Amino acid sequence: MNIYLSAPASLSGNSQAQDVIDAEKLAFSSACTSSCPPIQLGGFTVHLDVISSNKISDNARTAIEDSDAVAYLGEVVGSSVDSLGITNAEDLLQVSPTEAAPVPTKDLESFGTYGRTFASMSPSNDPAALLGTPGGKAFGHEFRSAYGHAPANQAIFGYTAMTAVLKALHSAASGADNRGTVRNAFFALKDVSLSVGSGGPAVGTYTVNRNGTVTITPAP
């Protein structure tokens, strides 16, 4: 099964956006317990597919056309409205690391069928506070080791967004290859410990709220 990451080629010149995307990739690779990629999760093999069209709707369509797609991470820059209607119509979980506020979904024709499928990092989360936790410092070290420079503050949201999706897949267990099961598992995450890597130090705990935002409480 596959997780899709929207990374328009035009963002390569935007250092902050690129750091968020790189942090999403880092979170995926850090979840490996053996050779990586892909990730072995229960009885499933999980691949990360990075899609780089500059047209956001094309990235979303690429994801939904894959019957093995279970989640879509986007958008870092640009409006998630451009992709949300496409992913919601196919009951595909969509998580944005940097969306400023919840994207309205009740107006979508498919909302009555699948309900909310979109979540975003809550605008009330303080990236500097998260980076100051034991896990945040470990993330900064891993990021510098991987990419040769310190991450932009918002990059921690890319890391946590990917980690939250992987937590949902783990919670979905034998249903991790079913989009509806994964979506339900994601929205059921409450006070879940967020750590760096496999068994690493804690960044904090996070809860997916009913309105589709994610509240992260920094670790002491």
Order of alpha helices (4+ residues) and beta strands (2+ residues): beta-alpha-beta-beta-alpha-beta-alpha-beta-alpha-beta-alpha-alpha-alpha-alpha-beta-beta-beta
